[in-house]
């Protein structure tokens, strides 16, 4: 596939990409034409009528009906074409095909959670290729916006109702998936990937993804990884490296030893104890099951120096 | 060169109190100029900080929250404290009465009050700034701003609320002045086009600003726990805020760009020494843009979950606002035809405006097309687009106007070589900073991102961000040079006569700087502002 200015010219990764990029190139050519007229026109006019010596009286021409009609009507015709084309593409982006696979999306500060029809969940959007996928999205807190640049799709994710978008990956591979509505401290970390797999590999992945996810998967799925590093670097929240067994100083000056019960409380009621130097911004995790909680705490315990 | 006139509006009275209690529109304009330049510097320093942070992926200088606060303060300061008041309150205030041939604006006390209200609003914004600044973006979207942000949101929104009144006062003053105070013989169509631009701007200021005031007040009351309008957990609708906000803030785009267009009409006619092409079309298109501007706010919300049919209507109407803007550009180009073009510093800014505004306008076509906007919304493509319109358009026009009327305001000329050099730096720096952003935006680089190290395209983004940051440094250097030669000219600049450019509108008929009452004798209108085919200006 050939890329220029970020838009594909040949070979698309999805049908929506092709629709949008064709329109993009049409508008680009129209724009380049007018830009050339304006810039070239200015350069020629300045070169031709450059002042030499003192100015005398100049032409009083201030109208040319034919010219004015041309430069009013021509842009109108072009924008009407662009409008209809743009609207047509927009409707195709808005209306998902009937055979779409439906995946529910929960957005929150600051991670994405994808829920599949079979009840399994994932922190990455794993999809089969050549299959339209419809996302039904809602937010648990503020407004987010789900954006997959390679597929040219984006839709705000609202806290008080569902919004939807659809796409289809025609090529297996990894694609960026990110939040584009500013949502606070972790906005630029609210990132995950679309992983498009061939059909058989996708089915294999689905079987493996049943039941309780492993600790590392949960750590990503519940968005812990957005704010808590595993390598000792402080992020929006404290690092997990060497956390278990450590003594933390809290915002009110008291100290607490990090044990299983402290971790449990901090996951279920994040605002109960705030470590000094950090903001009370962690969201509660009401969806977490007790099996998952055990697996997650075991994973955090295993992050030793 | 002739000696400085006996007494002018600057030398007539001395002392700080003579400024703070002045009712002279020219002095109030200079007080505005002083303040907005301070805020332009502050907003610009924030911009440099942002560009430094984005120089490379990962954390460079500031953390994530500090970055969020920095881009919020950059936007809020530049929009509410710099661009919106810049042209109307400085150049409009200074020039409108002189161009109309009158002594002052209709309500001089209201004019002074608007400056004090501006200062009062600015204090609240500064209060937010010294606490680190809000982190909501200048758009204050709910429910993040009301329910989630832990930064000083109330002080900055209250500041913007107060600043709105200052804007309304100025608009009101201009409308009444234009209706009632024109010199004998100055009919509507003999006014310089600058006055038409100010008139169209004033209409929007009066009609749209109250909506912003109401919206921000609702936000503050909700944040104080008094009412619930936007909070989704208690039955409110956060998207309603976006409708309210853009109902003001889209027309506000025209509060910002129409004055820029108003300046360009003057600059091109004077420095091309040519009758303006299509006077009435330029005048009416300003008013048309002002009115149409109220019907397109939904194009900021194509992916907000609004009905696709609402999006359709907003997209359709948005395209029609592009047409009068395009017509203006063609009219300005046609004015150059058979003119006598002098590449003075103001003319360079005017020509740069034509090119940059054209890019800004054409990229608006991309964003107006629904299918493309889905991709571009909230990416750097949008950031680049509005900087081409707001900075390449309005700010270039503003500095073009400053360079054009500087001799009138202070009676002195700046160093032309230094000014041309600074212009080249600004033009190159601007395009390097923002053209790169179109490309990374189209690729999918989202705006308001502190870091881009997660992306698969990290290396490409790094390259574009790097160029953009270099461009920003060149821009900063350009403004630094401009500051030096402008301040230098105030004390050492060559004195100039009343009409250094050979203009025909009334401000060139009085001395530089003008006397307090603007004209020694009430001016008689002997020719139109653009009659370069009939009259040869004196003293060029």
Interface residues (C-beta under 8 A of the other chain):
Chain A: X5 X6 X7 X19 X20 X23 X24 X27 X28 X30 X31 X34 X35 X38 X39 X41 X42 X45 X46 X49 X50 X51 X54 X55 X56 X57 X58 X59 X60 X61 X62 X63 X64 X67 X68 X71 X72 X75 X76 X79 X80 X82 X83 X85 X86 X87 X88 X89 X90 X91 X93 X94 X109 X141 X142 X143 X145 X147 X149 X150 X152 X153 X154 X155 X156 X158 X159 X160 X161 X163 X174 X175 X176 X178 X179 X180 X181 X182 X183 X184 X185 X186 X187 X188 X189 X191 X193 X236 X279 X281
Chain B: X64 X65 X68 X135 X136 X137 X141 X143 X144 X147 X148 X149 X150 X232 X233 X237 X238 X239 X272 X273 X274 X275 X276 X277 X278 X279 X281 X302 X303 X304 X305 X308 X311 X312 X315 X316 X319 X320 X322 X323 X326 X327 X329 X330 X333 X334 X336 X337 X338 X339 X340 X341 X342 X343 X351 X354 X355 X358 X359 X362 X363 X365 X366 X368 X369 X370 X371 X372 X373 X374 X375 X377 X378 X379 X438 X439 X440 X441 X442 X443 X444 X446 X447 X448 X449 X450 X451 X452 X454 X455 X456 X457 X502 X530 X531 X532 X533 X534 X536 X540
